[in-house]
Amino acid sequence: MLILAWCCASLAVIGFLVELSNLGEFVYLHPAPESGESVDLYVAMRDEESNAAEFLRTTLAVPGIARLIVAQDGSQDATPAILATVCDTVEKMHVVTVPVPSCVHPSPKARALGQAIAAVPPIAEWLLFVDADVRLEAGAVGALIAFARKRRVGAVSAWPRVATPTLWSLLLSPTVTLFLTQVLPMRIARGTDPRFAAGNGQMFLISRQAYLRSGGHAALVHPVEDLDLARALKRCGTRIALASAAGIGSVRGYGSLTANLWGYGRSLVFGVGPVGCIAVALWQGAAFVAPFVFAAMGMTAGLVGVSAVLAARAVLAVRMRQSSWGIVLAPLTGLLAAAAALIAIVDRKRGRIRWRGRALR
C-alpha cells in the first residue's frame, strides 16, 4: 500500500513539473493591435440558431477579419435564415450552403469546411478557423498573428477560456488542457514531428501557404478533424505553436452530462484510441483521485500527491482563467474524466457517439 501511495504521488508530482515546464510554450495571449495583416475566417455551422446571431455580431466587430466565410451544413433550424439576414447587409460575409452528403462522411465538419474553402478560396495571408460557439474579443486576430510571427511558425492552435454553465462542464472542461500541459512535450510539439501533434478547431490560425500545402480540410477523413489537420500540417513541414487564448476569446462549455461525456469522449477515443483511453483513465485515477484517498488515510505520500494536484490545478486555472471551484473539486474531476474515458470506448463500439445529430465511427 505504501509503495502504491508513493507511486501515485510521484505521478502527480511529475505531472505538475511537466506542466510547469510546458507553460513557457503554452503562453497566455494578450489582445494586440493589428499589424496591417488580416485573416479569412472560416466557420462551420449546423443547427446553430442559439449561437449564430451572437457569433456574427461579435465576430464581425473584431478588427483584422478581411472576410467571414460560413459553411452552412444542412441546418434544420433557423440558422439559414439568420445567416441570410446578416449576409445581405455585410459585404465581407459569404455563406456556402453545403449539400447533403450521399453517404456518411467520417468527418462532417472537415467536409463542410473543405467545401467552403473550395467555394470561397482564401486570399488573405492567414486563415483562422473557429467554432460557432467561440466569442472572439478585440485584439484576438492581432494577438494570434503576432504570436505566430514571434514563434516563427506556420500555425497557432489556441484554447479559449471555457464558460461553465453546469456542474458537469465545470468538472470536465479543464481536462483537455490538463492533458495537454501534463502529457504533451510542447517544445517538441512545436516542431514538425506528427507524432507530437495537437490542434484545437475552436481557434486555429494557419498561414495560407501552409494550409494549401497540407491539402486542407478536403483531405481530412478523421472524426477529430483538428488533430488530423495538425498532423497533416506537420507532415508538410509546418511548425505549430500552442497557446492559451483565455485572454482573447471564450467558448461555452457543454451543458448536460451526456453532452460533456460525448464531447470529451469524442476527442479522446478518436484521438488516442481505446488503449489510450484506458491509459488516460488509469492516469486520472492514480494521479488525481488516489492521492486524496491516501491523504484521508493519513499517509504522507497522499499529502504530497494532493499538494501536487492542487498546485497543478491552481496554476492551470490562472493560465486558462478557470473557476477556482475546479481546484476544490479536483478529485471529482479525476473520477469523472476516468469514467468518461472508459465510457467513450463502449460508446464508440456501439456507435453511440454523435456530433450535431450525426453518428461518428
Secondary structure, DSSP 8 states (H G I E B T S, - for coil): -HHHHHHHHHHHHHHHHHHHHHTTTSEE-------S--EEEEEEESS-TTTHHHHHHHHHTSTTEEEEEEEE----SSHHHHHHHHHTT-TTEEEEE----SS--S-HHHHHHHHHHHHS---SSEEEEE-TTEEE-TTHHHHHHHHHHHHT-SEEEEE-EEE--SHHHHHHTHHHHHHHHHHS-HHHHTSS-GGG----TTEEEEEHHHHHHHT-GGG---SSHHHHHHHHHHHTT--EEEEE-TTTEEEE---SHHHHHHHHHHHHHHHHHHHHHHHHHHHHIIIIIHHHHHHHTT-HHHHHHHHHHHHHHHHHHHHHT--THHHHTHHHHHHHHHHHHHHHHHHHHTT--EETTEE--
